[in-house]
Amino acid sequence: MNRIIILAITLLGLNPIYAQQEKILAPTPPMGFISWNLFEGNISEDIVKSLADAMVENGLKDAGYEYIILDDLWHGERDENGNIQPDPKKFPNGIKVVADYVHSKGLKFGIYTDIAEKTCAGMEGSLGFETQDAQTYAAWGVDYIKCDYCYAPKDVWTAVERYTKFIEAVRATDRDIVFALCEWGQRSPWLWGERVGAQLWRTTWDLRDTWEHGRYGQGYNGIMEALDRQVGLEQYAGPGHWNDPDMLVIGLKGTGSSSSARGAAGCTSVEYEAQMGLWSLLAAPLLMTCDIRDMDADTKRILTNKEVIAINQDVLGKQASRVLKNEQKEIFVKPLADGSWAVGLLNRNGNKTTEITLDLSKQLKINGEKVRVRDLWLHKDLGEFDGTVALDVAPHQCRMLRIEVL
């Protein structure tokens, strides 16, 4: 499959768009809020403005979140010239007014489309209108485009061609716009997404607000299923090009219209904390979907932990590797720009606390040197260690550590 995709790119004669860019877009994983899972079509100008207000007032902007992204069902009809218009009832003053308001808060604005005739919810897609839509979005002040792939052919060839044409149109505008390619990992976009000019690409089906389904498929994708599909993709992540295992379900608690479908009733606080830690280790985009206007203290604690966010936003841009998988015990390690390591100790067992041992020599290549270990959830130094670090990990917990050689 990989060889077929690489051959497709070669035969199509694609030039790497990213090589033409004057600067790196999304040098660290994007952070922000995306509307679909909480609001679906119940979105409006007032709601977007209130989300921007909340991003600032609740300390999320200060923690590093910057995008407010409008997902599907914002659309109206195209005008007589083919220009896309917003729903006049939801956005009576147009999208530019909304984007300007978001920008006035020191934030960035994102929008959604689909590179087919229709979006996933049946609205106007961008196929055949690539140049017009790119120019419209740029004129509106869009900083981020999420581009879905519903109602499109299943082959990889068409996907590469369609996304290339649209991204070229986006790059031809005079605006720096991050492009999020969303075909759910079905055509191995990590092999070609960067080459066609995307800054991130979905690697899984839509994530549900649940720890684990026990099987993987469309509508059946919990935190653990998404996690497993990131293993082995480390080489494709880096500054300006990120694997995207989908949104943060933290704080939804079963309230998301889409994410809570098919029996997903929400996660525990420990499980939400684990997702935040694991997505930070994976250098994944951190896109919130809970109601940030009304967060409880625990949700805010998890989403605004600056020590954990610093792991996600580390400028080296490495995605963690899984270096141990032993029944329910797993260890993920991520090298950091300052020479230290971020480590996640994950207990997938839901019934009992277990001790997980990190072997410094085997798993971090640290031989004969002492290390200082800090727990990033406790905000506490655990002391100096030599040889191994053995810690208790509660059911479904991911202990987040920063390890520095002394």
N, C-alpha and C positions, 0 to 999 in steps of 0.2 A: 504493500500500500504506500509506504513512504517513497519508494523508488518511483511509483507511478505519479505521485504528486510532484516530485522534483522534476520528472520528465515533462509533466504538463507545463510547469512554469518555464522550462527551457524551450519547449516547442512553441509556446505562445510568445516567446521573445520579450518577456517582461523585463524592464529595467527596474532595479530597486529604487522605489520612490524615496525611501528613507535617506538614500545617499545624496539626494538633491536638496535635502532640508538644510537650512543654514544653522539651525540649532536643534537640540534634542527636545522634543515635546514629551511631557510626562517623564522627566528624569527620575522621579520616584513614583511609586504606585498612586494613582488618583485616590483622593479621599473626599467623601461628600455624602449626599442624600439622593436617593432615586425614588420616584413616586409610586411605581406600579403596585407593589405588594400591599401597601396600606390603602391607597386611594383608588386604584384602577382608573375608571373614567370619572370619578367624583373629584375632579381636579379643577381649579379655577385660578384666576388672577389673584384673588384675595388669599387663597390657600398658599400659593407659591410665595407671595410676599410674607405671609405669616411664618412660613418655614425659614425664609431668609432671616427674619427677625430672631427666630428661635436659635438659629445657628450661632448668632452672635451672643444673644443674651444668656444662653445656657452653657457658654464656655466651649462650644464645639469648634468654632473658628479658631479660638486661641489654642486648641489642642491640635490643630492642623487640618481640619476638614474645610474644604473650600468650594465644592461644587453643589449646586442645586440642579438636579437633572429631571426634566419633565419627560415621562415615559409616554406610552401609547394613549390614544383617545383625546389628544389635545386638538386634533385636526378638524377643520371645516372642509369646504370644497375648494377646488382650484378655480381661479377667476377665468375670464374669457381669454387671457393670455397664457394660461397654464400655470400661473403662480399660485403656490400653496397658500391657503389662508387658515387661520385658527378658527375654532368654533366661536362664533360671535357671542353666544350666550356665556360661555365659560371665560372668554378673553375679549371682552367688548372693546378694549383699548389696544388690542393687538399684542403680539409677543414682544416687540422691541421695548415697550413700556415695562413689561415684566423683567426682561433682561437688564434694562437700565436700573431698575430698582435693586435687583440682586447685586449688580456691580457697585451700586452706591453703598452697599454694606461691606465692600471689600471682598466679595465672593465672585465666583464664576458661574456661568449658566450653561446648562446642557439641554439637548433636545433629542427626540427619538424619531427614527424613520425605519423603513424596510426597503431593501433593494429588490423589490418585486412590485407587481401592480398594486398590491394591497398590503397593509400591515397585518400583524397577527390578529388584531381586533377588527380588521376589515376596513380600515381607513385608507386614505390615499398614500400609496407607496411612492418611492423615488425612481423606479425603473422607467427609463425614457425621459426623465426630468432631472438627470444628475446635475447638469450645469446650472439650470434654473434654481434647483433646491439648494445647491451649494452657495450660490450667490445670495439667495434669500436669507439663508441661515447666517451668512457672514454679515449681511446688512442688519440683521436683527441683533447682532452682538453675541452670537452663539460661540461658546468656547469648547464644547464637547458634543460629539454626535455618537449616540448609540444606534447602530444599524443592524436590525434584525434580518432574518432570512426565511420567514414564513412564506408559503406559496411559491417557493422557488424549486428548481430541479435538484435532485439528490446528488448529482455528480459533482466532483471537485472542480472540473474544468470551468463550468459555468460560474461557480462561486468565485474563482480566481478572476475571471474576466469581469464580472459585475462589480466586485469590490474594487478592483483596480481602476475601472472607469470612474466610479464615484469618488474614490479618494483622490485621483488625479484632478477632478473638478474642484474638490475641496482645497487642495493644495494650490490651485490656480487663483484662489481668492487672496486678498491681502490680509487675511486673518489667520492667526495661529489657532488651529482647532484640533483638539485631541480626538482621535477616531477609535471608537470601540466596536470591533467586529463581533457579531453575535450570531454564529451559526451552530452553537451548542457543542462544539468539539466533534461533530460528526464527520468532518472532512479533514481532520488533523490540522487545524489552522496554525498551530505552533510551527509547522513546517514552512508556511508561506505567508503568514500574517504580517510579519515584519517586512518582508520583501515587497508586499503591495502597499506598504505605507501605514498600516494600522499601528497604534500604540498599545493596544491590548486586544485580547481575543478570548471569548468564552471557551472553556474547556469541558463544560458539563451542561446537562439539561438544567432547567430552572431549579434552584435550591428550594427545598421545603423547610418549614419551621419545625424540624424534628431532628433528633440525634442520629437515628439510623433506621432505615426502612427494612434492611435485610436483603434487599435486592435493588438493582439499579435500572432505571429506565425513565422514559418521559412521564413525569408525575410521581416518580419514586426515586428521589434523590435527597438524602439527608446529609448532615454535616460529615459523617464518616464516609459515605459513598463519594462525596465530592473530594474529600481529603485523599482517598485512595487513588483517585484519578490524576492527582498532581505528581505522584511519585514517578520519577523518570523524566519529568519535563523540565528539570532544573536548568539544563543547558540552553533552553529557549527564553529564559527570563533575564532581564537586565535593564539598565537605564534606557527608557524609551520603548521598551517592548516587554509586556507582562502577560503571564498566564492568568486568566480570570476564572476562578471557580464559583463565581456569582456572589450575590449580596451577603451582607451581614443580617442574620435573622435576629440578632440580639435585641431584646426588648419587645418583640412582637407579641409573644405570649399567646399565640393562637388567634390574634386579631387580624392578621393579614388576609384579605379576601382571596388572593391567589395562592400565597405561600402556605396557607393553612388547609389547603384542599386535601382530599383523599386520606383523611384520618390523622393528619398532622396537627396535634393539639398544642404545640409549643414545647419549649425546652425549659430545663431548670436553670437557675442562676449559675451553677457550676458549669453546665454545658454551654451556656452563652459565653462565659468567661473563657472556656476552652476554645470556642470558635475564634474569639478575638485573638487569643495567643497563637493559634495555629495559622490563621490567615496572615498574621504579622510575620511569622516565620517563613511563610510561603511567598512573601513579597507580593501578596495579592492586593488588588484594589480594595479599599475599605469604604464600601457604599452602604450607608445605613438605610433601613426601611421602616423602622418603628416611628411612632409619632414623637418627633423630637421637640414638639411644643409642650409635651406633657410626659416627661420621663420621670420614673421613680429614681430614688437615690442609687439603687444598685445598678440600674441600666446606665445612668450617668457615670458611675464609678468605672464600669467596664469600658465604656466607649471613650472616656477621656483620660485613661491611664497613659500619661506621656512617656513613661519608661517603656511600655509595650509598643506604643506607636513609634517610638524612636527605632525599634527593631525593624518595623515595617518600612520606615522611611530612610533607613541607612543608605548612604549614597553609593556604597559599593554595589548595591542592587542584586545581591545573590539570593536565590531561592533556596530554602533549606532542603537538605537531603535526609531521607529516613535511613539512619544507620543501624537501627535495631528494630526488629519485629519479632517478638517472642510471645506467642499466644496473645494475651491482652496487653502486653507491655510494648510501648514503642518509644523511640527516641529520635528527635529531629534536631539537626545541627545546622547553623547558618553562620558563615564567617562574616565579620563586620569590618568596616573600613578602618577602624583603629587597631586592628589586630586581635581584638577579643572575639568571643563567640557567643551567640545566642543559642540556647538549648531548650527544647521542649520535652518534658517527660510526660507522656500520655498514658493514662490507664483507661483502656477501653472497656474494662470490666465494670458493669453497673451494680455489682453486689458487694464488693469488698475492697478495702484499701490494700494496696500492695506496695512493696518496696521495689524501686527501680534504680539500678546501678549504672552510672555512666563511667566507662573505662576511659580515662584521659588519654592513655597511650594508644589504645586501639581505635577509639572513636573520634578523638581530636588531634591525634599525633603529637601530644604533649608528653614528652619523656623526661622524667627525673626533675621536674620543676613543680613548684607549688603554685596553686591558683587561688584567686579570691572568687568566691561565689556569692552572687546577689540574687535574691528572689524578687522578681519584678512585680508580682502581685502584692506581696507583703511590704514592698519598698524597704527591704531589710537585707543587710549583709549577713550571710550565714557562716562566714569565717573562711579560714584557709584550709585547703585540701591538697592531698598528695596521692596520686595513683588512681583513686576512684572517688566518686561522689554518689553516695547512696541515700536516697530520700524516700519517705512515704508519700504515696500519691493516692488521693481519695478516688472513689468511683467516678468515672467520666471527667476527671480533672486533668488539666494540662498545666503542670508547674512550669513557669517561665523563669529561666535562669540567664544571667549574664556572667560569663566566665572570663576572667582576666589573668594572664600569666604574670606572676610576680617577678 
